[in-house]
């Protein structure tokens, strides 16, 4: 697992430039040198003039300046999912994918150049506060989000349990933003849960494709097999993604071996990489439908498209988030890391869904009244449809 797993998250969350240049009078030799046709002198000239002229030199921290310059270089790639993490940020990121951290419990991302809630996590302060997929975050405390990266926003929202953060939220249908204050907690993210509905329908909810999911799903599969379930509803609503290999593993429970799950398109850098189902196909013969919404993103979109394209499984709910790129976490020498987009992914039928999302076969929207009265017309519709499938 670790640093070399392919990541689909991003909807959260290089060394010292190369260098052989003089910094503060000490010659720093770096094993990675910049291209000969790139002029780095303006960077070092800026560095020196800042050191020479800044009014309060005691506030200049050389290491922070290096991290800031590195982060700016990575941001210049223009990809919201490619980011530099200093050592502290790297640790927080790893806590996310391992399933426990302190904060409010939601996945955020940038869509249409606006910071948004991808999904609140079940049972967390964010969910209890009423946040929903698609909510736009205009301010975090007194800080406007217009120029913030996802990682900067996460840093502002995170904090020790018991403290509070106020978010200015705008939602479709609202005339003006509303301030929502949330108390932070220790967030433990469940991987999945399931329950038997109407005697023979297993409703499987997957919350994220974390490292724990494969083991948890295997345990649940054994329980489902003994329960008398004959049909399955797979619920990926509010699932922000996770590890590619975990999505591939789960697909293997529902697809015969050798079926295409996803194709990584690396452009001109290398040949396409096709991920195929490799599991025991235990549920391949079960009639199934799948629930999606605005918070269905990344690896969950991979699983949804794989089951739709290979088995014709109907998607029910709302158009998904549309996160169709692959990230890899590269570890750097000082404990920093680079989360970098290495490929775009294609559905088994060869489609890209970046910024578009997956459109449901059966559209069912949730209304304000549904949320207020704890109704779930999307699940109700899924139950109606699955009963008709033989």
Backbone torsions as a table, in degrees:
resi	resn	phi	psi	omega
1	UNK	NA	-110.6	169.7
2	UNK	54.8	-147.3	-171.2
3	UNK	-73.0	-18.3	-171.2
4	UNK	-101.6	9.2	171.2
5	UNK	-70.8	145.5	170.9
6	UNK	-78.3	133.9	-176.0
7	UNK	-111.4	143.9	171.4
8	UNK	-113.1	0.0	177.9
9	UNK	-69.1	165.6	-178.9
10	UNK	148.9	-14.4	165.9
11	UNK	-80.3	16.0	155.3
12	UNK	-97.1	-70.4	-140.0
13	UNK	-143.4	NA	NA
14	UNK	NA	40.5	-179.4
15	UNK	69.5	-164.6	-171.6
16	UNK	-101.2	58.4	171.4
17	UNK	58.1	4.2	173.3
18	UNK	96.2	59.7	-95.8
19	UNK	-152.6	-76.2	-177.7
20	UNK	61.5	26.5	179.1
21	UNK	-113.1	164.0	-178.7
22	UNK	-85.2	130.0	174.2
23	UNK	-129.2	115.9	177.2
24	UNK	57.8	29.7	174.6
25	UNK	88.3	-6.3	-179.0
26	UNK	-107.6	130.3	-178.1
27	UNK	-78.4	116.9	-179.1
28	UNK	-103.5	117.3	178.8
29	UNK	-98.8	127.0	-179.9
30	UNK	-115.2	138.7	-179.8
31	UNK	-70.5	-13.8	177.9
32	UNK	-108.2	115.8	-175.7
33	UNK	-105.2	147.2	-178.9
34	UNK	-71.9	157.7	175.9
35	UNK	-58.3	147.3	-176.5
36	UNK	-64.7	-26.6	-176.6
37	UNK	-90.1	8.0	177.9
38	UNK	-105.4	126.3	-177.8
39	UNK	-93.6	105.6	179.9
40	UNK	-89.2	0.4	-171.7
41	UNK	-64.3	-33.0	-178.5
42	UNK	-64.8	-32.5	178.9
43	UNK	-66.5	-47.4	-177.9
44	UNK	-72.0	-30.6	174.9
45	UNK	-64.4	-42.5	177.4
46	UNK	-63.0	-43.2	178.1
47	UNK	-55.0	-50.1	-175.4
48	UNK	-68.4	-39.6	179.7
49	UNK	-67.9	-33.8	175.3
50	UNK	-64.7	-44.6	179.1
51	UNK	-63.5	-37.2	-176.5
52	UNK	-77.2	-30.3	-166.8
53	UNK	-116.0	-19.3	-175.1
54	UNK	-61.7	134.8	-169.0
55	UNK	-64.4	-33.1	-176.8
56	UNK	-120.6	82.0	-174.5
57	UNK	-62.8	-22.9	-179.2
58	UNK	-66.3	-18.7	-179.8
59	UNK	-86.6	-7.5	-179.2
60	UNK	-85.9	114.9	178.8
61	UNK	-107.7	114.8	-174.8
62	UNK	-55.7	-43.1	-177.6
63	UNK	-67.3	-40.2	177.2
64	UNK	-64.2	-36.4	178.1
65	UNK	-64.8	-40.1	177.7
66	UNK	-63.8	-46.5	179.1
67	UNK	-62.4	-41.3	179.6
68	UNK	-63.5	-42.4	179.1
69	UNK	-65.8	-40.0	178.5
70	UNK	-63.9	-44.7	178.9
71	UNK	-61.5	-39.8	178.5
72	UNK	-64.8	-39.9	177.6
73	UNK	-60.6	-44.7	-179.3
74	UNK	-67.6	-38.7	179.4
75	UNK	-62.8	-29.3	-179.7
76	UNK	-64.3	-13.7	175.9
77	UNK	-66.3	-19.1	175.8
78	UNK	75.6	20.0	-179.2
79	UNK	-115.1	118.7	-176.5
80	UNK	-64.9	-13.6	-177.5
81	UNK	-101.2	-2.7	176.7
82	UNK	-101.6	124.1	-173.1
83	UNK	-153.0	151.3	173.6
84	UNK	-97.2	135.3	175.8
85	UNK	-117.7	126.8	171.2
86	UNK	-72.3	176.0	-175.3
87	UNK	-55.5	-42.2	179.5
88	UNK	-65.2	-43.0	179.6
89	UNK	-65.8	-35.6	177.0
90	UNK	-61.2	-44.1	179.6
91	UNK	-62.4	-41.6	179.1
92	UNK	-64.4	-39.4	179.2
93	UNK	-62.8	-43.6	179.9
94	UNK	-66.3	-33.2	175.3
95	UNK	-62.7	-38.8	178.5
96	UNK	-58.2	-54.7	-173.7
97	UNK	-73.5	-15.9	176.7
98	UNK	-92.2	-6.4	166.9
99	UNK	100.6	8.5	177.7
100	UNK	-149.0	133.6	177.4
101	UNK	-164.6	175.1	177.7
102	UNK	-107.9	126.2	-178.3
103	UNK	174.2	-145.7	-177.4
104	UNK	-109.4	-15.3	173.1
105	UNK	87.3	59.4	174.4
106	UNK	-151.8	155.1	174.1
107	UNK	-97.4	134.8	178.4
108	UNK	-123.8	159.4	178.8
109	UNK	-159.3	173.6	178.3
110	UNK	-108.9	124.7	177.0
111	UNK	-138.0	133.5	-175.9
112	UNK	54.8	38.3	177.1
113	UNK	62.4	23.9	-179.6
114	UNK	-130.8	134.0	175.6
115	UNK	-67.4	129.2	-176.0
116	UNK	-134.3	159.0	168.7
117	UNK	-79.9	117.3	173.0
118	UNK	-75.3	-50.9	175.5
119	UNK	-165.1	137.7	167.3
120	UNK	-77.8	147.6	-177.8
121	UNK	-89.6	139.9	-175.7
122	UNK	-55.1	132.5	173.7
123	UNK	77.5	12.4	-177.3
124	UNK	-103.4	168.2	176.9
125	UNK	-56.7	-36.0	179.9
126	UNK	-62.5	-43.3	178.6
127	UNK	-66.5	-43.8	-178.5
128	UNK	-65.6	-27.6	179.0
129	UNK	-77.7	-7.3	176.3
130	UNK	92.8	11.4	177.2
131	UNK	-68.0	148.7	-175.5
132	UNK	-136.3	157.3	174.8
133	UNK	-56.4	135.8	179.5
134	UNK	93.6	-12.0	175.9
135	UNK	-60.2	135.2	179.3
136	UNK	-95.7	130.2	-178.7
137	UNK	-97.1	109.0	-175.9
138	UNK	-88.0	-36.0	-179.8
139	UNK	-143.9	147.7	171.2
140	UNK	-117.8	108.2	-169.9
141	UNK	63.3	-124.8	178.4
142	UNK	-97.7	5.3	-174.6
143	UNK	-98.5	119.9	175.3
144	UNK	-68.9	144.8	-173.7
145	UNK	-95.4	0.0	-169.7
146	UNK	-56.9	-36.3	-178.1
147	UNK	-110.6	11.0	-177.8
148	UNK	-83.0	143.1	168.5
149	UNK	-78.9	166.9	176.9
150	UNK	-59.6	-41.7	-177.0
151	UNK	-65.8	-38.9	177.3
152	UNK	-65.4	-40.3	178.6
153	UNK	-64.7	-42.9	177.9
154	UNK	-58.6	-42.5	-179.1
155	UNK	-61.4	-36.2	-180.0
156	UNK	-75.2	-35.5	-177.2
157	UNK	-77.5	-35.8	179.2
158	UNK	-65.0	159.0	175.2
159	UNK	170.9	171.6	-178.2
160	UNK	-61.5	146.7	177.5
161	UNK	-58.9	142.3	-179.9
162	UNK	96.0	-20.8	176.6
163	UNK	-85.8	168.8	-175.2
164	UNK	-121.0	155.1	172.3
165	UNK	-137.6	140.2	-180.0
166	UNK	-109.1	127.0	179.4
167	UNK	-112.8	134.3	172.7
168	UNK	-91.9	115.4	-170.8
169	UNK	-114.6	136.7	171.7
170	UNK	-120.9	133.6	-176.7
171	UNK	-127.9	146.2	175.2
172	UNK	-53.6	130.3	-179.1
173	UNK	98.2	-17.1	176.2
174	UNK	-85.0	145.9	178.4
175	UNK	-85.4	-24.3	-179.8
176	UNK	-152.4	159.1	-178.9
177	UNK	-65.7	158.4	174.9
178	UNK	-126.1	141.1	175.2
179	UNK	-87.3	128.7	178.8
180	UNK	-122.5	119.4	179.8
181	UNK	-99.3	130.3	-174.0
182	UNK	-127.9	135.8	176.1
183	UNK	-89.7	130.6	-178.3
184	UNK	-74.9	149.1	177.9
185	UNK	-138.9	172.2	166.7
186	UNK	-74.5	122.5	-175.5
187	UNK	-101.7	119.3	174.4
188	UNK	-112.5	114.3	-172.5
189	UNK	-89.9	119.6	175.0
190	UNK	-72.1	151.9	177.9
191	UNK	-86.8	-38.7	-177.3
192	UNK	-167.0	170.7	168.0
193	UNK	-156.9	163.6	177.1
194	UNK	-146.8	158.2	175.3
195	UNK	-149.7	154.0	178.9
196	UNK	-90.9	127.1	-179.7
197	UNK	-117.2	136.3	174.9
198	UNK	53.5	32.7	169.7
199	UNK	89.7	-36.3	-174.8
200	UNK	-142.4	17.8	-179.6
201	UNK	-117.2	116.1	176.9
202	UNK	-85.9	119.3	176.3
203	UNK	-99.0	104.9	-176.9
204	UNK	-102.3	117.8	177.7
205	UNK	-107.0	121.6	177.5
206	UNK	-108.0	121.0	-174.3
207	UNK	-89.6	-32.7	175.8
208	UNK	-165.2	157.4	179.9
209	UNK	-93.9	68.8	-177.5
210	UNK	-88.2	174.3	179.6
211	UNK	-62.2	-26.2	-176.9
212	UNK	-80.6	-14.7	-168.7
213	UNK	-64.6	-40.2	-176.5
214	UNK	-58.2	-45.3	179.5
215	UNK	-68.2	-43.5	-179.0
216	UNK	-64.4	-39.6	-178.4
217	UNK	-69.0	-39.6	178.3
218	UNK	-59.7	-42.1	178.5
219	UNK	-64.9	-43.3	-180.0
220	UNK	-66.8	-36.0	-179.8
221	UNK	-60.9	-39.3	177.9
222	UNK	-63.9	-41.0	179.2
223	UNK	-66.6	-41.9	-179.4
224	UNK	-62.9	-41.3	-179.0
225	UNK	-62.1	-32.7	-178.8
226	UNK	-87.9	-8.1	-172.0
227	UNK	-83.3	-15.3	-173.8
228	UNK	90.6	6.2	178.4
229	UNK	-63.6	136.7	178.9
230	UNK	-114.9	-16.4	-176.9
231	UNK	-139.8	161.0	-174.1
232	UNK	-136.0	135.3	166.9
233	UNK	-108.8	120.5	177.7
234	UNK	-98.9	119.4	-173.9
235	UNK	-108.4	108.9	179.4
236	UNK	-112.2	18.1	178.5
237	UNK	-66.3	133.9	179.0
238	UNK	72.5	13.7	179.3
239	UNK	-92.9	111.4	-173.5
240	UNK	-82.5	-5.2	176.7
241	UNK	119.9	-146.5	-176.7
242	UNK	146.5	-135.9	-175.3
243	UNK	-86.7	136.1	177.1
244	UNK	-57.7	-48.4	-175.9
245	UNK	-62.2	-29.9	178.6
246	UNK	-71.4	-40.5	176.3
247	UNK	-61.6	-41.1	176.7
248	UNK	-61.2	-41.7	180.0
249	UNK	-63.0	-44.7	-179.3
250	UNK	-67.2	-38.3	177.6
251	UNK	-57.9	-33.1	-179.0
252	UNK	-65.0	-17.2	174.9
253	UNK	-77.1	-23.5	-172.6
254	UNK	-111.3	-11.1	-177.0
255	UNK	-122.6	146.2	172.1
256	UNK	-62.6	152.7	-178.9
257	UNK	-59.0	141.9	175.1
258	UNK	91.3	-0.3	177.0
259	UNK	-80.0	142.3	179.7
260	UNK	-69.6	126.6	176.2
261	UNK	-94.5	-47.9	180.0
262	UNK	-161.7	152.7	175.9
263	UNK	-118.1	127.5	174.9
264	UNK	-89.2	124.4	178.7
265	UNK	-105.5	109.0	-177.2
266	UNK	-91.8	11.4	-176.5
267	UNK	68.0	-133.9	-178.1
268	UNK	-90.5	-2.5	-174.5
269	UNK	-72.4	-37.9	180.0
270	UNK	-163.0	173.8	-177.8
271	UNK	-70.1	156.7	176.5
272	UNK	-59.9	150.0	177.6
273	UNK	-119.4	119.9	-176.6
274	UNK	-102.5	123.5	175.8
275	UNK	-96.4	126.8	-178.5
276	UNK	-116.7	157.7	179.3
277	UNK	-68.2	138.5	-174.8
278	UNK	-132.9	7.2	-173.1
279	UNK	-85.4	-162.8	-176.9
280	UNK	-91.3	-2.0	176.7
281	UNK	55.6	32.6	-174.9
282	UNK	-59.4	-33.6	-177.8
283	UNK	-106.2	15.7	-176.7
284	UNK	-65.0	-26.0	-179.2
285	UNK	-94.7	-1.4	-179.3
286	UNK	-81.1	130.6	168.9
287	UNK	-57.9	140.0	-175.7
288	UNK	-150.2	153.1	167.6
289	UNK	-132.3	166.8	-173.3
290	UNK	-137.5	133.0	-179.0
291	UNK	-99.1	133.3	176.3
292	UNK	-135.0	159.6	171.9
293	UNK	-152.2	-167.7	-177.7
294	UNK	-61.4	-22.5	-179.1
295	UNK	-92.1	3.0	175.7
296	UNK	-82.1	112.8	-171.7
297	UNK	-140.4	154.4	166.4
298	UNK	61.4	-119.6	-176.1
299	UNK	-60.1	-30.3	177.5
300	UNK	-70.2	-31.3	174.0
301	UNK	-69.7	-32.5	175.0
302	UNK	-60.4	-51.4	-178.7
303	UNK	-62.9	-43.1	-178.5
304	UNK	-61.4	-45.7	-178.5
305	UNK	-70.0	-33.1	178.6
306	UNK	-64.5	-43.1	-179.6
307	UNK	-73.9	-34.3	176.7
308	UNK	-66.6	-50.0	-173.7
309	UNK	-71.9	-34.0	-177.1
310	UNK	-87.3	-33.6	-174.2
311	UNK	-121.0	-3.9	-178.3
312	UNK	71.2	20.3	178.6
313	UNK	-64.7	129.3	-176.5
314	UNK	-74.9	139.3	174.3
315	UNK	-97.7	129.8	-175.7
316	UNK	-123.9	135.9	176.4
317	UNK	130.6	-125.3	-176.3
318	UNK	-127.1	160.6	180.0
319	UNK	-56.9	134.3	-176.6
320	UNK	-74.4	176.9	-171.4
321	UNK	-66.1	-42.7	179.9
322	UNK	91.9	53.5	178.3
323	UNK	-110.6	96.6	-170.1
324	UNK	-114.6	40.1	178.1
325	UNK	-130.7	161.8	-175.0
326	UNK	-112.4	131.7	177.4
327	UNK	-112.2	148.4	173.8
328	UNK	-124.5	139.1	178.8
329	UNK	-98.1	113.3	-179.9
330	UNK	-99.6	123.4	179.5
331	UNK	-80.2	134.7	178.3
332	UNK	-105.1	166.7	-166.2
333	UNK	-65.2	-27.6	-174.7
334	UNK	-101.2	13.7	-177.7
335	UNK	95.7	-6.0	172.1
336	UNK	-75.1	174.5	177.7
337	UNK	-153.0	161.4	176.9
338	UNK	-121.6	116.9	171.4
339	UNK	-93.0	112.7	-169.2
340	UNK	-128.2	135.7	175.5
341	UNK	-72.0	119.7	-176.5
342	UNK	-109.1	-15.1	-177.4
343	UNK	-164.5	161.3	166.6
344	UNK	-103.8	148.7	179.4
345	UNK	-107.7	150.7	-179.7
346	UNK	-117.5	141.6	175.1
347	UNK	-67.6	165.8	179.1
348	UNK	-53.6	-27.5	178.1
349	UNK	-89.9	5.2	174.4
350	UNK	88.5	14.7	-179.0
351	UNK	-91.6	146.0	168.4
352	UNK	-98.1	142.2	-179.5
353	UNK	-119.6	9.2	179.6
354	UNK	-55.1	129.3	178.9
355	UNK	67.5	-11.0	-179.4
356	UNK	-101.1	-41.7	-176.4
357	UNK	80.1	176.4	176.1
358	UNK	-96.1	126.9	177.9
359	UNK	-85.4	135.7	180.0
360	UNK	-70.5	150.4	172.1
361	UNK	-72.0	-32.5	177.6
362	UNK	-126.7	109.7	-177.3
363	UNK	-85.3	126.2	175.4
364	UNK	-137.5	118.5	-178.4
365	UNK	-100.0	152.9	175.3
366	UNK	-95.4	132.0	179.1
367	UNK	-99.7	167.7	175.5
368	UNK	-57.9	-38.6	179.7
369	UNK	-65.3	-38.0	178.4
370	UNK	-61.2	-47.3	179.4
371	UNK	-62.4	-43.9	-176.4
372	UNK	-64.4	-33.0	-176.1
373	UNK	-103.3	12.5	177.1
374	UNK	56.7	39.2	176.9
375	UNK	-96.4	154.4	-178.9
376	UNK	-136.3	76.9	-178.6
377	UNK	-64.4	-23.7	178.4
378	UNK	-68.0	-46.8	177.1
379	UNK	-66.2	-38.3	178.1
380	UNK	-59.7	-42.3	179.7
381	UNK	-67.8	-38.7	178.3
382	UNK	-61.5	-40.1	177.9
383	UNK	-64.5	-40.7	178.1
384	UNK	-60.8	-44.8	-176.2
385	UNK	-70.3	-43.2	-175.9
386	UNK	-65.7	-31.6	178.6
387	UNK	-64.2	-27.8	-177.0
388	UNK	-84.1	-12.3	-177.8
389	UNK	-88.7	127.4	-179.9
390	UNK	-100.4	NA	NA
